Amino acid sequence: MKSYVYPAATSTARALIRYIIDMMNREPERIFYLAFSGGTTPSLMFDIWAHEFREETPWMRMRIYWVDERCVPAEDYESNYGTMRRLLLDEVGIPDEYVYPIYGVNRPEIEAKNYSTLVCRTVPLWGGFPAFDVVLLGAGDGQEYLLSSFHPYEVSVNPYNGQKRIAMTGCLLFAAKNLIFFVTGKNKADVVRDILDSGDTGPAAYVAHHAERVELFLD
């Protein structure tokens, strides 16, 4: 596990964008499969990416997926897909056929199965499971039962407000070629401390300690 620490959230976001671009440039003939999380921190990254790195990013070699999605319409401000669409995808013109959203308006149990099937069909396999080149995670609350599932995506419920979402499970997290935690802000300090210094005290720490290649981008 490697950690990269920068002075502010904006510089952390720029460093992560550069990391992904450089990764893709090292293999210029290959398609890259990336799964993104939602939240305030990725939103900052999307905005910077669209306005500062548009020209040098090999967009046509990206295939875009999601780590999780709330069960809301794409037009809802809580939609991870809708947020990325507004801030980045529409700005840079990635073709729709390269973008694979989770449809939050569908019945959650059906959509979890449908998205699992889609990912298994379109993402290259490694060890029997789809292996994303990058899975980008935050430090939000995870649910431990998702780590032991052999279904790529499952329905989970936010314990604080009861909202349902479709979420990536352990079989994909542990198969990822690069698992990246992108965490900024003082309010996330305790979670970062758990990941770096504790045992397997929570889902984020467990994933960080047991996945094949883990990197943390922090402010």
Salt bridges, closest charged atoms under 4 A:
ASP22 OD1 - ARG18 NH1 3.57
GLU27 OE1 - ARG30 NE 3.07
ASP47 OD1 - HIS51 ND1 3.47
GLU52 OE1 - ARG14 NE 2.79
GLU56 OE1 - ARG18 NH2 2.54
ASP68 OD2 - ARG165 NH1 2.51
ASP90 OD1 - ARG85 NH1 3.14
GLU91 OE1 - ARG54 NH2 3.64
ASP96 OD1 - ARG85 NH2 3.36
GLU109 OE1 - ARG107 NE 3.71
GLU109 OE2 - LYS164 NZ 3.63
ASP133 OD1 - ARG30 NH2 2.90
ASP133 OD1 - LYS177 NZ 3.55
ASP190 OD1 - ARG193 NH1 2.69
ASP200 OD1 - HIS209 ND1 2.79
ASP200 OD2 - HIS210 NE2 2.82
GLU215 OE2 - ARG213 NH2 3.54
